[in-house]
């Protein structure tokens, strides 16, 4: 492979990542509607911590820096909360 081939592969993987995040956000929207119907709070600190820990484990399993996994989990949670509060479009 040459550099352009590698870059095209990165572009394909990036598209897969965005697709996965989009699918995740669709579930977040459903959860948000459920929470509104049931008058539940947006944030759940224990659930958020579990998500961060799960990302740490997944990164560690793939021999990636687990602190970066935790950071990715935190970022996804931040996006999720903004969506649930109607702060993103």
Biotite code that builds the C-alpha atoms (Angstrom):
import biotite.structure as struc

atoms = struc.array([
    struc.Atom([0.000, 0.000, 0.000], chain_id="A", res_id=1, res_name="UNK", atom_name="CA", element="C"),
    struc.Atom([1.082, 3.540, -0.573], chain_id="A", res_id=2, res_name="UNK", atom_name="CA", element="C"),
    struc.Atom([0.327, 6.635, 1.500], chain_id="A", res_id=3, res_name="UNK", atom_name="CA", element="C"),
    struc.Atom([-2.871, 7.428, -0.384], chain_id="A", res_id=4, res_name="UNK", atom_name="CA", element="C"),
    struc.Atom([-4.143, 3.890, 0.139], chain_id="A", res_id=5, res_name="UNK", atom_name="CA", element="C"),
    struc.Atom([-3.530, 4.217, 3.866], chain_id="A", res_id=6, res_name="UNK", atom_name="CA", element="C"),
    struc.Atom([-5.308, 7.557, 3.910], chain_id="A", res_id=7, res_name="UNK", atom_name="CA", element="C"),
    struc.Atom([-8.320, 6.107, 2.093], chain_id="A", res_id=8, res_name="UNK", atom_name="CA", element="C"),
    struc.Atom([-8.436, 3.325, 4.680], chain_id="A", res_id=9, res_name="UNK", atom_name="CA", element="C"),
    struc.Atom([-8.362, 5.909, 7.481], chain_id="A", res_id=10, res_name="UNK", atom_name="CA", element="C"),
    struc.Atom([-11.201, 7.766, 5.739], chain_id="A", res_id=11, res_name="UNK", atom_name="CA", element="C"),
    struc.Atom([-13.255, 4.535, 5.602], chain_id="A", res_id=12, res_name="UNK", atom_name="CA", element="C"),
    struc.Atom([-12.627, 3.842, 9.280], chain_id="A", res_id=13, res_name="UNK", atom_name="CA", element="C"),
    struc.Atom([-13.557, 7.431, 10.164], chain_id="A", res_id=14, res_name="UNK", atom_name="CA", element="C"),
    struc.Atom([-16.862, 6.996, 8.325], chain_id="A", res_id=15, res_name="UNK", atom_name="CA", element="C"),
    struc.Atom([-17.492, 3.780, 10.302], chain_id="A", res_id=16, res_name="UNK", atom_name="CA", element="C"),
    struc.Atom([-16.789, 5.624, 13.562], chain_id="A", res_id=17, res_name="UNK", atom_name="CA", element="C"),
    struc.Atom([-19.209, 8.413, 12.665], chain_id="A", res_id=18, res_name="UNK", atom_name="CA", element="C"),
    struc.Atom([-21.827, 5.833, 11.701], chain_id="A", res_id=19, res_name="UNK", atom_name="CA", element="C"),
    struc.Atom([-21.406, 4.090, 15.074], chain_id="A", res_id=20, res_name="UNK", atom_name="CA", element="C"),
    struc.Atom([-21.684, 7.406, 16.944], chain_id="A", res_id=21, res_name="UNK", atom_name="CA", element="C"),
    struc.Atom([-24.800, 8.261, 14.934], chain_id="A", res_id=22, res_name="UNK", atom_name="CA", element="C"),
    struc.Atom([-26.404, 4.916, 15.842], chain_id="A", res_id=23, res_name="UNK", atom_name="CA", element="C"),
    struc.Atom([-25.488, 5.528, 19.481], chain_id="A", res_id=24, res_name="UNK", atom_name="CA", element="C"),
    struc.Atom([-27.060, 8.985, 19.376], chain_id="A", res_id=25, res_name="UNK", atom_name="CA", element="C"),
    struc.Atom([-30.276, 7.531, 17.953], chain_id="A", res_id=26, res_name="UNK", atom_name="CA", element="C"),
    struc.Atom([-30.493, 5.344, 21.053], chain_id="A", res_id=27, res_name="UNK", atom_name="CA", element="C"),
    struc.Atom([-29.705, 8.395, 23.196], chain_id="A", res_id=28, res_name="UNK", atom_name="CA", element="C"),
    struc.Atom([-32.693, 10.194, 21.655], chain_id="A", res_id=29, res_name="UNK", atom_name="CA", element="C"),
    struc.Atom([-34.932, 7.261, 22.561], chain_id="A", res_id=30, res_name="UNK", atom_name="CA", element="C"),
    struc.Atom([-33.558, 7.241, 26.105], chain_id="A", res_id=31, res_name="UNK", atom_name="CA", element="C"),
    struc.Atom([-34.111, 10.992, 26.349], chain_id="A", res_id=32, res_name="UNK", atom_name="CA", element="C"),
    struc.Atom([-37.754, 10.604, 25.341], chain_id="A", res_id=33, res_name="UNK", atom_name="CA", element="C"),
    struc.Atom([-38.183, 7.788, 27.850], chain_id="A", res_id=34, res_name="UNK", atom_name="CA", element="C"),
    struc.Atom([-36.646, 9.868, 30.644], chain_id="A", res_id=35, res_name="UNK", atom_name="CA", element="C"),
    struc.Atom([-38.910, 12.812, 29.814], chain_id="A", res_id=36, res_name="UNK", atom_name="CA", element="C"),
    struc.Atom([-41.992, 10.590, 29.884], chain_id="A", res_id=37, res_name="UNK", atom_name="CA", element="C"),
    struc.Atom([-40.953, 9.138, 33.249], chain_id="A", res_id=38, res_name="UNK", atom_name="CA", element="C"),
    struc.Atom([-39.691, 12.474, 34.653], chain_id="A", res_id=39, res_name="UNK", atom_name="CA", element="C"),
    struc.Atom([-36.215, 11.030, 35.201], chain_id="A", res_id=40, res_name="UNK", atom_name="CA", element="C"),
    struc.Atom([-33.007, 13.041, 35.576], chain_id="A", res_id=41, res_name="UNK", atom_name="CA", element="C"),
    struc.Atom([-30.744, 13.429, 32.565], chain_id="A", res_id=42, res_name="UNK", atom_name="CA", element="C"),
    struc.Atom([-27.535, 12.477, 34.376], chain_id="A", res_id=43, res_name="UNK", atom_name="CA", element="C"),
    struc.Atom([-26.793, 9.206, 36.130], chain_id="A", res_id=44, res_name="UNK", atom_name="CA", element="C"),
    struc.Atom([-23.330, 9.389, 37.667], chain_id="A", res_id=45, res_name="UNK", atom_name="CA", element="C"),
    struc.Atom([-23.032, 5.675, 38.383], chain_id="A", res_id=46, res_name="UNK", atom_name="CA", element="C"),
    struc.Atom([-23.981, 4.805, 34.792], chain_id="A", res_id=47, res_name="UNK", atom_name="CA", element="C"),
    struc.Atom([-21.551, 7.402, 33.461], chain_id="A", res_id=48, res_name="UNK", atom_name="CA", element="C"),
    struc.Atom([-18.735, 5.897, 35.515], chain_id="A", res_id=49, res_name="UNK", atom_name="CA", element="C"),
    struc.Atom([-19.582, 2.403, 34.232], chain_id="A", res_id=50, res_name="UNK", atom_name="CA", element="C"),
    struc.Atom([-19.394, 3.655, 30.646], chain_id="A", res_id=51, res_name="UNK", atom_name="CA", element="C"),
    struc.Atom([-15.992, 5.249, 31.247], chain_id="A", res_id=52, res_name="UNK", atom_name="CA", element="C"),
    struc.Atom([-14.711, 2.060, 32.874], chain_id="A", res_id=53, res_name="UNK", atom_name="CA", element="C"),
    struc.Atom([-16.018, -0.024, 29.988], chain_id="A", res_id=54, res_name="UNK", atom_name="CA", element="C"),
    struc.Atom([-14.172, 2.148, 27.493], chain_id="A", res_id=55, res_name="UNK", atom_name="CA", element="C"),
    struc.Atom([-11.012, 1.789, 29.586], chain_id="A", res_id=56, res_name="UNK", atom_name="CA", element="C"),
    struc.Atom([-11.373, -2.003, 29.451], chain_id="A", res_id=57, res_name="UNK", atom_name="CA", element="C"),
    struc.Atom([-12.086, -2.038, 25.719], chain_id="A", res_id=58, res_name="UNK", atom_name="CA", element="C"),
    struc.Atom([-9.056, 0.131, 24.976], chain_id="A", res_id=59, res_name="UNK", atom_name="CA", element="C"),
    struc.Atom([-6.853, -1.924, 27.274], chain_id="A", res_id=60, res_name="UNK", atom_name="CA", element="C"),
    struc.Atom([-8.001, -5.140, 25.582], chain_id="A", res_id=61, res_name="UNK", atom_name="CA", element="C"),
    struc.Atom([-6.918, -3.699, 22.227], chain_id="A", res_id=62, res_name="UNK", atom_name="CA", element="C"),
    struc.Atom([-3.607, -2.585, 23.753], chain_id="A", res_id=63, res_name="UNK", atom_name="CA", element="C"),
    struc.Atom([-4.552, 1.074, 23.465], chain_id="A", res_id=64, res_name="UNK", atom_name="CA", element="C"),
    struc.Atom([-4.001, 3.593, 26.268], chain_id="A", res_id=65, res_name="UNK", atom_name="CA", element="C"),
    struc.Atom([-6.886, 2.976, 28.641], chain_id="A", res_id=66, res_name="UNK", atom_name="CA", element="C"),
    struc.Atom([-6.865, 6.595, 29.847], chain_id="A", res_id=67, res_name="UNK", atom_name="CA", element="C"),
    struc.Atom([-7.721, 7.590, 26.259], chain_id="A", res_id=68, res_name="UNK", atom_name="CA", element="C"),
    struc.Atom([-10.592, 5.108, 26.347], chain_id="A", res_id=69, res_name="UNK", atom_name="CA", element="C"),
    struc.Atom([-11.880, 6.787, 29.481], chain_id="A", res_id=70, res_name="UNK", atom_name="CA", element="C"),
    struc.Atom([-11.531, 10.157, 27.750], chain_id="A", res_id=71, res_name="UNK", atom_name="CA", element="C"),
    struc.Atom([-13.530, 8.918, 24.759], chain_id="A", res_id=72, res_name="UNK", atom_name="CA", element="C"),
    struc.Atom([-16.230, 7.628, 27.084], chain_id="A", res_id=73, res_name="UNK", atom_name="CA", element="C"),
    struc.Atom([-16.338, 11.015, 28.816], chain_id="A", res_id=74, res_name="UNK", atom_name="CA", element="C"),
    struc.Atom([-16.645, 12.809, 25.471], chain_id="A", res_id=75, res_name="UNK", atom_name="CA", element="C"),
    struc.Atom([-19.496, 10.563, 24.323], chain_id="A", res_id=76, res_name="UNK", atom_name="CA", element="C"),
    struc.Atom([-21.290, 11.112, 27.634], chain_id="A", res_id=77, res_name="UNK", atom_name="CA", element="C"),
    struc.Atom([-20.851, 14.870, 27.267], chain_id="A", res_id=78, res_name="UNK", atom_name="CA", element="C"),
    struc.Atom([-22.373, 14.755, 23.770], chain_id="A", res_id=79, res_name="UNK", atom_name="CA", element="C"),
    struc.Atom([-25.181, 12.546, 25.071], chain_id="A", res_id=80, res_name="UNK", atom_name="CA", element="C"),
    struc.Atom([-26.067, 14.894, 27.921], chain_id="A", res_id=81, res_name="UNK", atom_name="CA", element="C"),
    struc.Atom([-26.037, 17.911, 25.606], chain_id="A", res_id=82, res_name="UNK", atom_name="CA", element="C"),
    struc.Atom([-28.379, 16.035, 23.266], chain_id="A", res_id=83, res_name="UNK", atom_name="CA", element="C"),
    struc.Atom([-30.719, 15.047, 26.092], chain_id="A", res_id=84, res_name="UNK", atom_name="CA", element="C"),
    struc.Atom([-30.847, 18.647, 27.282], chain_id="A", res_id=85, res_name="UNK", atom_name="CA", element="C"),
    struc.Atom([-31.478, 19.870, 23.746], chain_id="A", res_id=86, res_name="UNK", atom_name="CA", element="C"),
    struc.Atom([-28.172, 21.763, 23.580], chain_id="A", res_id=87, res_name="UNK", atom_name="CA", element="C"),
    struc.Atom([-27.083, 20.273, 20.220], chain_id="A", res_id=88, res_name="UNK", atom_name="CA", element="C"),
    struc.Atom([-28.743, 20.103, 16.866], chain_id="A", res_id=89, res_name="UNK", atom_name="CA", element="C"),
])
